[in-house]
Amino acid sequence: MAMTMATMQEMPRSPEAKLGLRVKDLWDHQEAQLSPDEKLNACFENIPVSAFPLPLATQDIEIKSDATLAEAVKILAHHNILSAPVVNVDAPEDASWIDRYIGIVEFAGIVVWILHQSEPPSPRTPSTPRSPSSASAIAAAANGNTFALELEALGLGSAATTSGDFFEDLTSSELYKNTKVGDISGTFRWAPFLALERSNSFLTMLLLLSKYKMKSVPVVDLGAGRIDNIITQPAVIHMLAECVGLQWFESWGTKELSHVGLPLVTPQQIVKVYEDEPVLQAFKEMRKKRVGALPVIERGGTKPVGNISLRDVQFLLTAPEIYHDYRAVTVKDFLSAVRSYLEKNKNIFTMSGEFVTCKKDCTVKDLIQLLDKEKLHRVYVVDNEGNLEGLITLRDIISRLVHEPRGYFGDFFDGVLPLPANSRV
């Protein structure tokens, strides 16, 4: 018997679409006097995070705390992922999850840590040579500052003069090969390591990924003492993209960006980088300003011509040979080299770091579908002349989907997370 068109439309396309239908059922039974926003909050509060689909190929990948930075990078690159949980090798077999895991390590975290260690404690004096054999180097080594010394010997003293050879030297250095992931515990991420239980709600998870600025939220199985799932901002956006056509989504998604308060970041608040600036300086600026990406501006102009992201730092560690011929690696050189490398390795990597814009009259639905299709973490809002009018991140979109009820978290954080300035918790 042939299926009707209505039946075919009701058949979920994916686990995420099934989840969307679950929200739809809850939506249909909400009290009529509730606003659409209140209905959505109530729906997400009644779905446990255990219902969120597991990633296809990355759910069991973990990195041991005694793995070196080089080994950790190799594991992440091999599985084509940007982060993984770190297991404490000293924890007993029957340890709870909080003792079993010490955090989540990321490509970006490793490079940001290296950049942080490379910053000199005081301004360098041009007339005083710095080398591992100098008196100052010996004194620094005596104080345990050998990491910074070796980086300096490799040529990281000035980001402006860092050549392409530096990246090859770094990845073949003893410090990179011998430093353990556990040695940089507590510095992997900008946010503390906080996990949810399987019984916690979608609403809690969505608020952590948006208002509380967590890029990913581990979900733990208390019985097994293990991480059961890691829910990321891109995974939530993909779920929303799979819910297009459902009434609860359309009531929100068909609105124009300005009608839901986007973009949140104004042109004056956007941190920018010029294309002729050193790429290491760009990454240092991201760490200093605590942002995940920067628009690239042509020198002498005001319009964005590209985007450089912390996601891109993996190529400093996994493909240093692509910078070998560069005397000094600028942002423009970096983006060009990465783009060429990705073109040659399409079977290994998906294209990333592309520069995408939209207009203010774009709908939330169109933006979600664009970000999900292109696997992007942000889009720049421009006017008809291409001038920046703001930027929108995945976090911004999720923050427009839900709101935090008064007193919702109570003592949930218990001093673990720094609260945002406008929090009512």
N, C-alpha and C positions, 0 to 999 in steps of 0.2 A: 504494500500500500504506500503510495507516494506521500511524502511529507508535505504539509502545507507551508507556504512562505512564512507564516507567523510562527510555526513550529521551528523552522530552520533559524529564524531570527532569535528565538528563545534559547537555542542550543549554545552553550558557552564555548567560545573559541579556545579558551586556555584556563589554567587554574586561577589566574587573576580575574578572568571574566566570570568564573563561578563565584568568586569572592564578591564581585560587583553585584551579582544576582542576590547574594545573601544580604548585602546592604539594601538592595531594592525591596526585599521582603520585609525587612525591618522598617524601612522608610514608609511603606504602605500602611503599616500598623501604628505609626506615630500619631499622637493626638493632633487634631486639626488646628488647634489654636497656636501650635508651635510654629515659629518662623522656620524657613528652610535651613538657616544656620543652626538653629537649635535641634532640628530634626537630624542633621548630619552628625552633630556632636553625640546625640543619643544613640544613633546607629553604631558609630565607631566605639562608643563606650561598652556596647553589648557584644562585641566580637573580640575574642582573645587573640593575642599575637601568635599563638600556636597555629592559627588558621592561615597565616601568611605563607604563601608557597615557598618551598625550599629552592635555592639556586640549583641549577642543573649539575654543575661539575665542580663546585668549589666548597661544598658544605663540610668536607672532612679534612681540608688542608689546614695543617697547623705547623708552627715553627717552634722548635725547642729553644729554650733560653740560652743553651750553650752553643747554639749555631753562631758562626761568625757572620759579620755583615755581608761578606761576599757570598756565603752559603744562603743567607736569607734572600738576598737579591736574586740569586740563581733560582730558588724555589718559586718566588713570585713571578719571575719572568717566564719560567717553564710552564706555569699554569695560566699565564696571561691574566694575572689578577694584580690589584694594586695594594692589597693588604691581607693580613692573616693573623689569627690569634697566636699569642706566644704562650707556650706551656712551660711552667716552672719545673725543670728536671729534678729539683730537690724536694718537690712535694711528694708526700707518701701516696701510695696507690689509692687509699680510701679518702683522699683529701676532698673537701668540698670544692665547688667551682671557684670560689673566691680565693682559695689557696692554690688551686691548680693553674689558674691563668694569671699572668702579670700584666696583661695589656694586649693591644693590637699594634703590630708593627706595619708601617707603610713605606713604600718607596720614598714618598715625600718626606716622611719623618727621618729616614736615614740621611738624606742629603741635607735637610735643614739642620740636623744635629752636627753634621760635618762642618757646615758653614758657621754654626754657632761656635764650635771649637776653634775654628780658624781665625776668629776675630781677635786681634792682639789686645792685651790688657791696657796698653798705653800707646800713644802715637809713636811710630817708628822715626828714628833720626836718620836722614839720608846719609850722613857722613859715617854712621856706625854700621859696618857690614854685619849681616846676620847670617850665620851658617852654623851647622851642628858642631863645628870645631872652634867657634869663637867663644870668648870668655862669657858673653851674655848667654849663649846657648847652653854652656855648661851649667851656669847658675840656674837657668830655667829648668834644665833637666833635673838638677838637684832638688827642685821644688815640685817635681812630678809633672811638669808641663811638656812632656816629650811629644804628646800628640800634636800640639800646636806647632812645635818645632819641625816635626816631619812634614806637616802640611806646608809650612813656610819654605822648607827645603824643596818641596815640589813646585813652588811658585805661586802659592795662593796668598802671598803677602798683600798683593794688590789685585783686586778683581779686574781692574782696567788692563792689566798686563798679562792676565792669564791666557796662555796659548792653548791650542788644541791638544798639545802633547800632555798637558797637565792631567786631563781626564784618563788617559792611558796610564800615566805614572801612578795616579791615585789608585786605580783598580788593580794594579800589580804591586802596590806597596804592602809592607808588612802590617801596617796599622789597619788597613782595610781587610786584610786576610785574617788578622788575629783578634780584632775587637769583637767581643761577643754581643749578641742581641741583648742579653741580660745586663750587660754593662751600661747600656743606654736606657735601661728601664726608667720609666717616668718622664722620658723626653721624646717618646715616639710621637705623641699626639698633643694637640692643643687643648683637648678636653680630657677629663679623667676617665678611667675605665669604669663604666657603669653598665650593668646588664639587667635585662628584664627577665622575669619568670614567665613560663608559658601561659600562665593564667592572667597575666596583666593584659590590659585592654589596648586595642588599636589606638584609642584616643591618647593614652599615655605615650605610646610609641611615636605618634605623629607630633605631639608636643615636644618630645625630646629631640626629634629630627628638625624641628623648625624653631620654635621659640628658644629652646635651650641649646641650639647650635651644634648638636652632635651629628657627625657625618654618617655614622653607622651605629646601630644598636644591637649588641649581641643578645640572643634569647637563650636562656639556660634551662636545661632539663635537670631539676633539682635531684631527682631520683638517680640519674646517671652521673651527676656531678660534671656534666659536660655542656659545652655550647651546642645548642641544637640548630640554631639558625643565626645569620647575621643580616639584619634588615638595613638596607642602605637607602639614601635619598633617591638614587636612580631607580631602585627597585620599586619604590612607592610611585614614582612618576610613571613607570611602565605599567603598574597596576591601574593607575588612573586612565592611561591611554587605552587600556583594554576595556574600560567601562563606558566608552563613548557610545551614546545612543540610549543609555539607561536614564530614566527620568531624573533620578537624584543627581546624576552627574550633569545632565543637560541644564538643570535649573541653576547650576553654578558655572558650568563650563562655557555656556554661550554668552556670558557677560564679557564686555570689553575690559582690557587690562585696567584702565583708569577707574572703572566702576567697582573694582574690587581692591582699589588702593595700590595698584602696581604702576610703575616701579617704586620700590621702597627706597632705592639708592638714587640720589640726585646726581647730576653732572659734577657738581662741586665736591661731592663726597667720593667720587671715583678716583682711585689711585692709578696713575698712568705710568707708562714707560716709553721712552723713545727708542726707535728701532736701531739706532747706532750706539746704544748703551751696552755695556758688558752684560752677558747673560747671567753671570754670577751675581752681579749687582741687582738684577731684576729679581732673582730668587731671594736674595737677602732682604729686598724691599717687601716681598710678600711675607716673609717671616716677621719682619719688624712691624708691618701694618696688620698682620694677622688676616690676610686675604688669600683666597685660593687661586686667583688669576689676575692678570693685568691686561688692559687693552694696550695694544702697541700703536704708537702714534708716529707718523713720519716727521722727521726733523724739519721744523719750519712750518708745519701744518697743524691742524686742529682735529682732523677727522681720523678715526681709527682705521688701521689697515690690517690689523691682525690681533691675535690673542695668544698670550703665553700663560701656561697653567702649571700648578704644582704637579699635576698629573704627568706633565712632560718631563719631569726630572728623572724619571726612570731611564731615559735615554742617555743621561750623563753617565749612568752606571752600567747599562746593558750594551751600549753601542758606542764606546768612546772612540773607536776607530774612525767614525764619521767626521770627527773634528780634527783629525791628525794634521791636515794641511792648513789649518787656520792659525795665523799668527796671534790673533786675539779674537775670541769668540763673542761676537755681538749678538743681540737679540735677533736681528735679521739673519745672521749666519746660522744661529741655532734653529730657527723656524724653518729655514731653507733646507738645512741638513736633515732635520727630522722628517720633513715632508718627503724628501727624496728617499730616505731610508724606509719610510712606511710604504711608499710606492713599490719599492723593490721587495718588500716582505709582506705583501698583502695576505699571504697564506698564514702568517703568524700573528700579525697585529691588525686590528681594525684602525681605520684612520681616526685620528683624534686631534684636538687642538684647533679645529677649523673655526673660522671667525664667522658668526651668524648674527644677523640683526633682525629686528622687527619694528613695527610702528605701534604707536599707542592705541590705535583702533583695532589691533589684533585681539582676538578672543582668547580667553584662558584655554579653551579646548584646542585651538590651532597651535598655541604655544606649547602645550603639553605634547601634542603629537609631533611637533618639530623637534623638541628636545629629546623625546624618546627615539625617534627615527635616527637622528644624527648622533645619539649617545653623547650629548653635551651636558655640561653642568651649569651653563649660564648663557644668556643671550643679551646683546646690547640693544637698547631702544634708541632709535635715531629718528630725526625729523626728515622731511622730504629732501633736504640738501645733504643728508648723511652725517649731520652733527649729532654728537652724543646727547641724549636726553635722559639717560639713566641706564641701569642694568638690572637684570632679574636673574636670580639664582634658583636652583631647585628648592632650596630652603624657603625662599620667599613665597613660592607657589604653595608649598605645603602649609605655610603659616596662614595663608588666606582661606584654606579649606576648613580649619578648625579653630576654636578659641578655647582658652583655659578658663573653666568655671572658677569662681571665687573659692579659695581654700582647697582646690582640687588635689594638690600633691601632699598637703599636710606635712608630715615629717618624713616623707618618702626619701628625700635627698639626704637628710641627716648630716648636713655639712659636707657632702661629697662634691656637689657641683656649685660653682659660683653662680649666683642668681642674676638674671638680667636686671637692669636698673628699674624697669617698669613692672617687675614681678609683684604679685599680690600674695605670693606664698608665705 
